């Protein structure tokens, strides 16, 4: 996300970089909520699971509302927002590859 922001400042200006940064922050918060709720659902007591299911269900309208606020009232650059949201996918893939590599190195005798 930081590298994309720096490249956007160099190539396109501050408006694209601000959009990348804003979308990156929103997507990171979204991922943290998904991770927290799914861990609680998997390991938590049965009694408290409804709250986390409701949080996951409410996450989608909140995410759509956040994107709407970024696009319409704040008039952020759509290309920058797209790049910012896509950096999270790239970061997840990079972390998964690194974790897979670490597991393979630890599993070899």
N, CA, C and O atoms as a GROMACS GRO file, in nm:
protein
  436
    1UNK      N    1   0.082  -0.118   0.000
    1UNK     CA    2   0.000   0.000   0.000
    1UNK      C    3   0.088   0.125   0.000
    1UNK      O    4   0.059   0.221  -0.072
    2UNK      N    5   0.192   0.125   0.078
    2UNK     CA    6   0.279   0.241   0.085
    2UNK      C    7   0.354   0.259  -0.046
    2UNK      O    8   0.370   0.371  -0.095
    3UNK      N    9   0.401   0.148  -0.104
    3UNK     CA   10   0.472   0.157  -0.231
    3UNK      C   11   0.379   0.208  -0.341
    3UNK      O   12   0.419   0.290  -0.423
    4UNK      N   13   0.256   0.160  -0.342
    4UNK     CA   14   0.159   0.208  -0.441
    4UNK      C   15   0.128   0.354  -0.424
    4UNK      O   16   0.110   0.426  -0.523
    5UNK      N   17   0.121   0.400  -0.301
    5UNK     CA   18   0.096   0.541  -0.274
    5UNK      C   19   0.212   0.626  -0.324
    5UNK      O   20   0.190   0.732  -0.384
    6UNK      N   21   0.335   0.582  -0.300
    6UNK     CA   22   0.451   0.659  -0.345
    6UNK      C   23   0.459   0.663  -0.498
    6UNK      O   24   0.492   0.767  -0.556
    7UNK      N   25   0.430   0.550  -0.562
    7UNK     CA   26   0.430   0.548  -0.709
    7UNK      C   27   0.321   0.639  -0.763
    7UNK      O   28   0.342   0.708  -0.862
    8UNK      N   29   0.204   0.639  -0.699
    8UNK     CA   30   0.095   0.725  -0.745
    8UNK      C   31   0.128   0.871  -0.729
    8UNK      O   32   0.092   0.952  -0.815
    9UNK      N   33   0.196   0.909  -0.622
    9UNK     CA   34   0.237   1.049  -0.603
    9UNK      C   35   0.334   1.088  -0.713
    9UNK      O   36   0.325   1.198  -0.768
   10UNK      N   37   0.426   0.999  -0.744
   10UNK     CA   38   0.526   1.030  -0.847
   10UNK      C   39   0.464   1.039  -0.985
   10UNK      O   40   0.503   1.124  -1.064
   11UNK      N   41   0.368   0.953  -1.016
   11UNK     CA   42   0.313   0.948  -1.151
   11UNK      C   43   0.188   1.033  -1.171
   11UNK      O   44   0.174   1.098  -1.274
   12UNK      N   45   0.099   1.033  -1.074
   12UNK     CA   46  -0.031   1.095  -1.096
   12UNK      C   47  -0.063   1.212  -1.006
   12UNK      O   48  -0.149   1.294  -1.040
   13UNK      N   49   0.001   1.223  -0.895
   13UNK     CA   50  -0.028   1.334  -0.806
   13UNK      C   51  -0.089   1.288  -0.674
   13UNK      O   52  -0.108   1.169  -0.650
   14UNK      N   53  -0.118   1.385  -0.592
   14UNK     CA   54  -0.163   1.356  -0.457
   14UNK      C   55  -0.305   1.304  -0.450
   14UNK      O   56  -0.338   1.231  -0.357
   15UNK      N   57  -0.392   1.338  -0.547
   15UNK     CA   58  -0.531   1.292  -0.539
   15UNK      C   59  -0.542   1.140  -0.554
   15UNK      O   60  -0.621   1.078  -0.483
   16UNK      N   61  -0.466   1.082  -0.643
   16UNK     CA   62  -0.466   0.936  -0.659
   16UNK      C   63  -0.402   0.871  -0.537
   16UNK      O   64  -0.450   0.768  -0.488
   17UNK      N   65  -0.296   0.928  -0.487
   17UNK     CA   66  -0.228   0.872  -0.370
   17UNK      C   67  -0.318   0.875  -0.247
   17UNK      O   68  -0.319   0.780  -0.169
   18UNK      N   69  -0.394   0.982  -0.230
   18UNK     CA   70  -0.486   0.991  -0.118
   18UNK      C   71  -0.597   0.887  -0.130
   18UNK      O   72  -0.639   0.828  -0.030
   19UNK      N   73  -0.644   0.864  -0.252
   19UNK     CA   74  -0.746   0.762  -0.274
   19UNK      C   75  -0.691   0.622  -0.245
   19UNK      O   76  -0.761   0.540  -0.186
   20UNK      N   77  -0.568   0.595  -0.285
   20UNK     CA   78  -0.505   0.466  -0.256
   20UNK      C   79  -0.492   0.446  -0.105
   20UNK      O   80  -0.520   0.338  -0.053
   21UNK      N   81  -0.450   0.548  -0.038
   21UNK     CA   82  -0.433   0.539   0.108
   21UNK      C   83  -0.567   0.519   0.178
   21UNK      O   84  -0.577   0.436   0.268
   22UNK      N   85  -0.669   0.593   0.138
   22UNK     CA   86  -0.801   0.579   0.200
   22UNK      C   87  -0.860   0.441   0.176
   22UNK      O   88  -0.912   0.380   0.269
   23UNK      N   89  -0.851   0.391   0.055
   23UNK     CA   90  -0.904   0.258   0.024
   23UNK      C   91  -0.823   0.150   0.097
   23UNK      O   92  -0.880   0.050   0.141
   24UNK      N   93  -0.694   0.169   0.109
   24UNK     CA   94  -0.612   0.073   0.183
   24UNK      C   95  -0.650   0.066   0.329
   24UNK      O   96  -0.654  -0.043   0.387
   25UNK      N   97  -0.677   0.180   0.389
   25UNK     CA   98  -0.717   0.182   0.530
   25UNK      C   99  -0.853   0.114   0.548
   25UNK      O  100  -0.870   0.034   0.640
   26UNK      N  101  -0.949   0.145   0.461
   26UNK     CA  102  -1.081   0.083   0.470
   26UNK      C  103  -1.071  -0.068   0.451
   26UNK      O  104  -1.134  -0.144   0.525
   27UNK      N  105  -0.993  -0.112   0.355
   27UNK     CA  106  -0.982  -0.256   0.330
   27UNK      C  107  -0.908  -0.328   0.443
   27UNK      O  108  -0.940  -0.442   0.475
   28UNK      N  109  -0.810  -0.263   0.503
   28UNK     CA  110  -0.739  -0.326   0.617
   28UNK      C  111  -0.832  -0.339   0.737
   28UNK      O  112  -0.831  -0.442   0.805
   29UNK      N  113  -0.913  -0.237   0.764
   29UNK     CA  114  -1.010  -0.246   0.873
   29UNK      C  115  -1.113  -0.356   0.846
   29UNK      O  116  -1.155  -0.428   0.937
   30UNK      N  117  -1.152  -0.369   0.720
   30UNK     CA  118  -1.245  -0.474   0.681
   30UNK      C  119  -1.185  -0.612   0.706
   30UNK      O  120  -1.252  -0.700   0.759
   31UNK      N  121  -1.061  -0.630   0.668
   31UNK     CA  122  -0.994  -0.758   0.689
   31UNK      C  123  -0.977  -0.788   0.838
   31UNK      O  124  -0.994  -0.903   0.879
   32UNK      N  125  -0.944  -0.688   0.918
   32UNK     CA  126  -0.931  -0.710   1.062
   32UNK      C  127  -1.064  -0.755   1.123
   32UNK      O  128  -1.066  -0.844   1.208
   33UNK      N  129  -1.174  -0.693   1.079
   33UNK     CA  130  -1.305  -0.733   1.130
   33UNK      C  131  -1.339  -0.876   1.089
   33UNK      O  132  -1.390  -0.953   1.170
   34UNK      N  133  -1.313  -0.911   0.964
   34UNK     CA  134  -1.340  -1.047   0.918
   34UNK      C  135  -1.257  -1.148   0.997
   34UNK      O  136  -1.309  -1.250   1.041
   35UNK      N  137  -1.129  -1.119   1.016
   35UNK     CA  138  -1.042  -1.210   1.090
   35UNK      C  139  -1.084  -1.227   1.234
   35UNK      O  140  -1.087  -1.339   1.286
   36UNK      N  141  -1.117  -1.117   1.300
   36UNK     CA  142  -1.158  -1.123   1.440
   36UNK      C  143  -1.288  -1.201   1.456
   36UNK      O  144  -1.299  -1.288   1.541
   37UNK      N  145  -1.385  -1.168   1.373
   37UNK     CA  146  -1.515  -1.235   1.384
   37UNK      C  147  -1.506  -1.383   1.349
   37UNK      O  148  -1.570  -1.466   1.414
   38UNK      N  149  -1.429  -1.418   1.247
   38UNK     CA  150  -1.420  -1.559   1.210
   38UNK      C  151  -1.343  -1.640   1.314
   38UNK      O  152  -1.377  -1.756   1.338
   39UNK      N  153  -1.242  -1.581   1.376
   39UNK     CA  154  -1.172  -1.653   1.485
   39UNK      C  155  -1.266  -1.676   1.603
   39UNK      O  156  -1.265  -1.783   1.663
   40UNK      N  157  -1.345  -1.575   1.635
   40UNK     CA  158  -1.440  -1.589   1.746
   40UNK      C  159  -1.548  -1.691   1.714
   40UNK      O  160  -1.591  -1.766   1.802
   41UNK      N  161  -1.592  -1.693   1.590
   41UNK     CA  162  -1.693  -1.791   1.551
   41UNK      C  163  -1.638  -1.933   1.560
   41UNK      O  164  -1.709  -2.024   1.602
   42UNK      N  165  -1.514  -1.952   1.522
   42UNK     CA  166  -1.456  -2.085   1.521
   42UNK      C  167  -1.421  -2.134   1.661
   42UNK      O  168  -1.436  -2.253   1.690
   43UNK      N  169  -1.376  -2.045   1.748
   43UNK     CA  170  -1.326  -2.090   1.877
   43UNK      C  171  -1.409  -2.044   1.995
   43UNK      O  172  -1.389  -2.090   2.107
   44UNK      N  173  -1.502  -1.954   1.972
   44UNK     CA  174  -1.578  -1.897   2.083
   44UNK      C  175  -1.688  -1.988   2.132
   44UNK      O  176  -1.718  -2.090   2.072
   45UNK      N  177  -1.749  -1.949   2.244
   45UNK     CA  178  -1.861  -2.028   2.296
   45UNK      C  179  -1.983  -2.016   2.205
   45UNK      O  180  -1.999  -1.917   2.133
   46UNK      N  181  -2.067  -2.116   2.210
   46UNK     CA  182  -2.186  -2.119   2.124
   46UNK      C  183  -2.278  -2.002   2.158
   46UNK      O  184  -2.345  -1.949   2.069
   47UNK      N  185  -2.282  -1.963   2.281
   47UNK     CA  186  -2.373  -1.857   2.326
   47UNK      C  187  -2.343  -1.723   2.261
   47UNK      O  188  -2.437  -1.648   2.234
   48UNK      N  189  -2.220  -1.689   2.236
   48UNK     CA  190  -2.185  -1.559   2.182
   48UNK      C  191  -2.170  -1.554   2.031
   48UNK      O  192  -2.130  -1.451   1.977
   49UNK      N  193  -2.202  -1.659   1.963
   49UNK     CA  194  -2.178  -1.666   1.818
   49UNK      C  195  -2.272  -1.577   1.739
   49UNK      O  196  -2.234  -1.528   1.632
   50UNK      N  197  -2.392  -1.554   1.786
   50UNK     CA  198  -2.488  -1.473   1.710
   50UNK      C  199  -2.435  -1.332   1.687
   50UNK      O  200  -2.455  -1.276   1.579
   51UNK      N  201  -2.367  -1.275   1.785
   51UNK     CA  202  -2.311  -1.140   1.771
   51UNK      C  203  -2.211  -1.134   1.657
   51UNK      O  204  -2.211  -1.038   1.579
   52UNK      N  205  -2.127  -1.233   1.647
   52UNK     CA  206  -2.025  -1.232   1.543
   52UNK      C  207  -2.082  -1.262   1.405
   52UNK      O  208  -2.034  -1.211   1.304
   53UNK      N  209  -2.186  -1.345   1.400
   53UNK     CA  210  -2.255  -1.368   1.273
   53UNK      C  211  -2.322  -1.238   1.228
   53UNK      O  212  -2.317  -1.203   1.110
   54UNK      N  213  -2.384  -1.167   1.322
   54UNK     CA  214  -2.447  -1.039   1.289
   54UNK      C  215  -2.342  -0.936   1.247
   54UNK      O  216  -2.368  -0.855   1.158
   55UNK      N  217  -2.226  -0.938   1.310
   55UNK     CA  218  -2.120  -0.844   1.271
   55UNK      C  219  -2.071  -0.873   1.130
   55UNK      O  220  -2.047  -0.780   1.053
   56UNK      N  221  -2.056  -0.999   1.095
   56UNK     CA  222  -2.015  -1.033   0.959
   56UNK      C  223  -2.122  -0.995   0.858
   56UNK      O  224  -2.090  -0.950   0.748
   57UNK      N  225  -2.248  -1.013   0.894
   57UNK     CA  226  -2.357  -0.975   0.803
   57UNK      C  227  -2.366  -0.824   0.788
   57UNK      O  228  -2.396  -0.774   0.679
   58UNK      N  229  -2.341  -0.750   0.894
   58UNK     CA  230  -2.348  -0.603   0.888
   58UNK      C  231  -2.225  -0.543   0.821
   58UNK      O  232  -2.226  -0.426   0.782
   59UNK      N  233  -2.119  -0.621   0.809
   59UNK     CA  234  -1.996  -0.570   0.751
   59UNK      C  235  -2.014  -0.529   0.606
   59UNK      O  236  -1.957  -0.429   0.562
   60UNK      N  237  -2.092  -0.603   0.531
   60UNK     CA  238  -2.109  -0.573   0.389
   60UNK      C  239  -2.179  -0.439   0.364
   60UNK      O  240  -2.129  -0.360   0.285
   61UNK      N  241  -2.291  -0.410   0.429
   61UNK     CA  242  -2.351  -0.277   0.408
   61UNK      C  243  -2.262  -0.163   0.457
   61UNK      O  244  -2.260  -0.055   0.398
   62UNK      N  245  -2.188  -0.187   0.564
   62UNK     CA  246  -2.096  -0.083   0.614
   62UNK      C  247  -1.984  -0.059   0.514
   62UNK      O  248  -1.945   0.056   0.492
   63UNK      N  249  -1.932  -0.165   0.454
   63UNK     CA  250  -1.828  -0.151   0.353
   63UNK      C  251  -1.880  -0.076   0.230
   63UNK      O  252  -1.812   0.011   0.176
   64UNK      N  253  -2.000  -0.110   0.187
   64UNK     CA  254  -2.060  -0.040   0.073
   64UNK      C  255  -2.081   0.107   0.106
   64UNK      O  256  -2.057   0.194   0.022
   65UNK      N  257  -2.126   0.137   0.228
   65UNK     CA  258  -2.144   0.276   0.269
   65UNK      C  259  -2.011   0.352   0.273
   65UNK      O  260  -2.006   0.468   0.234
   66UNK      N  261  -1.905   0.286   0.319
   66UNK     CA  262  -1.774   0.351   0.322
   66UNK      C  263  -1.724   0.382   0.182
   66UNK      O  264  -1.668   0.489   0.157
   67UNK      N  265  -1.743   0.289   0.090
   67UNK     CA  266  -1.703   0.313  -0.049
   67UNK      C  267  -1.786   0.427  -0.109
   67UNK      O  268  -1.733   0.512  -0.181
   68UNK      N  269  -1.915   0.429  -0.079
   68UNK     CA  270  -2.002   0.536  -0.128
   68UNK      C  271  -1.954   0.672  -0.076
   68UNK      O  272  -1.950   0.769  -0.152
   69UNK      N  273  -1.920   0.680   0.051
   69UNK     CA  274  -1.871   0.806   0.108
   69UNK      C  275  -1.741   0.848   0.042
   69UNK      O  276  -1.719   0.967   0.017
   70UNK      N  277  -1.654   0.753   0.014
   70UNK     CA  278  -1.527   0.786  -0.051
   70UNK      C  279  -1.548   0.836  -0.195
   70UNK      O  280  -1.477   0.925  -0.240
   71UNK      N  281  -1.645   0.779  -0.265
   71UNK     CA  282  -1.665   0.812  -0.407
   71UNK      C  283  -1.751   0.936  -0.426
   71UNK      O  284  -1.714   1.025  -0.502
   72UNK      N  285  -1.864   0.944  -0.358
   72UNK     CA  286  -1.959   1.052  -0.387
   72UNK      C  287  -1.928   1.180  -0.310
   72UNK      O  288  -1.890   1.278  -0.373
   73UNK      N  289  -1.943   1.184  -0.177
   73UNK     CA  290  -1.919   1.312  -0.108
   73UNK      C  291  -1.773   1.357  -0.110
   73UNK      O  292  -1.744   1.476  -0.125
   74UNK      N  293  -1.680   1.263  -0.094
   74UNK     CA  294  -1.538   1.302  -0.090
   74UNK      C  295  -1.475   1.310  -0.228
   74UNK      O  296  -1.365   1.365  -0.243
   75UNK      N  297  -1.542   1.256  -0.328
   75UNK     CA  298  -1.498   1.262  -0.470
   75UNK      C  299  -1.353   1.216  -0.488
   75UNK      O  300  -1.273   1.281  -0.554
   76UNK      N  301  -1.323   1.102  -0.429
   76UNK     CA  302  -1.189   1.045  -0.446
   76UNK      C  303  -1.177   0.984  -0.585
   76UNK      O  304  -1.277   0.950  -0.648
   77UNK      N  305  -1.056   0.972  -0.631
   77UNK     CA  306  -1.029   0.919  -0.764
   77UNK      C  307  -1.066   0.770  -0.770
   77UNK      O  308  -1.015   0.691  -0.691
   78UNK      N  309  -1.154   0.730  -0.863
   78UNK     CA  310  -1.194   0.588  -0.870
   78UNK      C  311  -1.079   0.493  -0.900
   78UNK      O  312  -1.076   0.382  -0.846
   79UNK      N  313  -0.984   0.534  -0.983
   79UNK     CA  314  -0.869   0.448  -1.012
   79UNK      C  315  -0.785   0.428  -0.886
   79UNK      O  316  -0.738   0.317  -0.859
   80UNK      N  317  -0.765   0.534  -0.811
   80UNK     CA  318  -0.689   0.523  -0.687
   80UNK      C  319  -0.758   0.433  -0.585
   80UNK      O  320  -0.692   0.356  -0.515
   81UNK      N  321  -0.891   0.443  -0.578
   81UNK     CA  322  -0.965   0.356  -0.487
   81UNK      C  323  -0.952   0.210  -0.529
   81UNK      O  324  -0.935   0.122  -0.445
   82UNK      N  325  -0.961   0.186  -0.658
   82UNK     CA  326  -0.946   0.049  -0.708
   82UNK      C  327  -0.807  -0.006  -0.676
   82UNK      O  328  -0.794  -0.120  -0.633
   83UNK      N  329  -0.705   0.075  -0.697
   83UNK     CA  330  -0.569   0.031  -0.664
   83UNK      C  331  -0.553   0.008  -0.515
   83UNK      O  332  -0.486  -0.086  -0.473
   84UNK      N  333  -0.612   0.094  -0.434
   84UNK     CA  334  -0.602   0.079  -0.289
   84UNK      C  335  -0.669  -0.047  -0.238
   84UNK      O  336  -0.614  -0.115  -0.151
   85UNK      N  337  -0.787  -0.078  -0.290
   85UNK     CA  338  -0.855  -0.200  -0.248
   85UNK      C  339  -0.783  -0.324  -0.299
   85UNK      O  340  -0.784  -0.428  -0.232
   86UNK      N  341  -0.721  -0.316  -0.414
   86UNK     CA  342  -0.653  -0.434  -0.468
   86UNK      C  343  -0.521  -0.462  -0.398
   86UNK      O  344  -0.471  -0.574  -0.404
   87UNK      N  345  -0.463  -0.363  -0.332
   87UNK     CA  346  -0.338  -0.389  -0.260
   87UNK      C  347  -0.358  -0.488  -0.147
   87UNK      O  348  -0.266  -0.561  -0.111
   88UNK      N  349  -0.478  -0.491  -0.090
   88UNK     CA  350  -0.504  -0.586   0.018
   88UNK      C  351  -0.501  -0.730  -0.034
   88UNK      O  352  -0.449  -0.819   0.032
   89UNK      N  353  -0.556  -0.752  -0.151
   89UNK     CA  354  -0.554  -0.885  -0.211
   89UNK      C  355  -0.410  -0.929  -0.237
   89UNK      O  356  -0.374  -1.043  -0.209
   90UNK      N  357  -0.330  -0.839  -0.289
   90UNK     CA  358  -0.190  -0.870  -0.316
   90UNK      C  359  -0.116  -0.898  -0.186
   90UNK      O  360  -0.033  -0.989  -0.181
   91UNK      N  361  -0.145  -0.822  -0.081
   91UNK     CA  362  -0.080  -0.844   0.048
   91UNK      C  363  -0.118  -0.979   0.107
   91UNK      O  364  -0.034  -1.047   0.166
   92UNK      N  365  -0.245  -1.019   0.093
   92UNK     CA  366  -0.288  -1.149   0.144
   92UNK      C  367  -0.218  -1.262   0.068
   92UNK      O  368  -0.172  -1.358   0.129
   93UNK      N  369  -0.210  -1.250  -0.063
   93UNK     CA  370  -0.140  -1.352  -0.142
   93UNK      C  371   0.007  -1.360  -0.105
   93UNK      O  372   0.063  -1.469  -0.094
   94UNK      N  373   0.071  -1.245  -0.087
   94UNK     CA  374   0.213  -1.242  -0.049
   94UNK      C  375   0.234  -1.309   0.087
   94UNK      O  376   0.329  -1.385   0.104
   95UNK      N  377   0.146  -1.282   0.182
   95UNK     CA  378   0.159  -1.342   0.315
   95UNK      C  379   0.136  -1.493   0.309
   95UNK      O  380   0.203  -1.569   0.378
   96UNK      N  381   0.039  -1.535   0.227
   96UNK     CA  382   0.011  -1.678   0.215
   96UNK      C  383   0.129  -1.752   0.153
   96UNK      O  384   0.163  -1.862   0.196
   97UNK      N  385   0.190  -1.693   0.052
   97UNK     CA  386   0.307  -1.756  -0.010
   97UNK      C  387   0.422  -1.763   0.089
   97UNK      O  388   0.492  -1.865   0.096
   98UNK      N  389   0.443  -1.656   0.166
   98UNK     CA  390   0.549  -1.657   0.266
   98UNK      C  391   0.525  -1.760   0.375
   98UNK      O  392   0.618  -1.826   0.421
   99UNK      N  393   0.399  -1.773   0.418
   99UNK     CA  394   0.367  -1.872   0.520
   99UNK      C  395   0.384  -2.014   0.466
   99UNK      O  396   0.433  -2.102   0.537
  100UNK      N  397   0.345  -2.035   0.342
  100UNK     CA  398   0.362  -2.167   0.280
  100UNK      C  399   0.510  -2.201   0.267
  100UNK      O  400   0.550  -2.315   0.293
  101UNK      N  401   0.590  -2.105   0.229
  101UNK     CA  402   0.734  -2.129   0.218
  101UNK      C  403   0.796  -2.160   0.352
  101UNK      O  404   0.881  -2.248   0.363
  102UNK      N  405   0.753  -2.089   0.456
  102UNK     CA  406   0.806  -2.113   0.591
  102UNK      C  407   0.764  -2.250   0.643
  102UNK      O  408   0.843  -2.317   0.709
  103UNK      N  409   0.641  -2.292   0.613
  103UNK     CA  410   0.596  -2.423   0.656
  103UNK      C  411   0.673  -2.534   0.584
  103UNK      O  412   0.706  -2.637   0.645
  104UNK      N  413   0.703  -2.513   0.456
  104UNK     CA  414   0.778  -2.615   0.382
  104UNK      C  415   0.920  -2.626   0.434
  104UNK      O  416   0.973  -2.737   0.444
  105UNK      N  417   0.983  -2.514   0.466
  105UNK     CA  418   1.120  -2.518   0.517
  105UNK      C  419   1.126  -2.582   0.654
  105UNK      O  420   1.222  -2.651   0.688
  106UNK      N  421   1.021  -2.560   0.735
  106UNK     CA  422   1.019  -2.620   0.868
  106UNK      C  423   0.986  -2.768   0.865
  106UNK      O  424   1.021  -2.842   0.957
  107UNK      N  425   0.917  -2.812   0.759
  107UNK     CA  426   0.876  -2.952   0.750
  107UNK      C  427   0.986  -3.043   0.694
  107UNK      O  428   0.980  -3.164   0.712
  108UNK      N  429   1.086  -2.985   0.628
  108UNK     CA  430   1.193  -3.070   0.573
  108UNK      C  431   1.285  -3.116   0.684
  108UNK      O  432   1.322  -3.038   0.772
  109UNK      N  433   1.322  -3.243   0.680
  109UNK     CA  434   1.410  -3.297   0.786
  109UNK      C  435   1.553  -3.251   0.774
  109UNK      O  436   1.637  -3.288   0.856
   0.00000   0.00000   0.00000
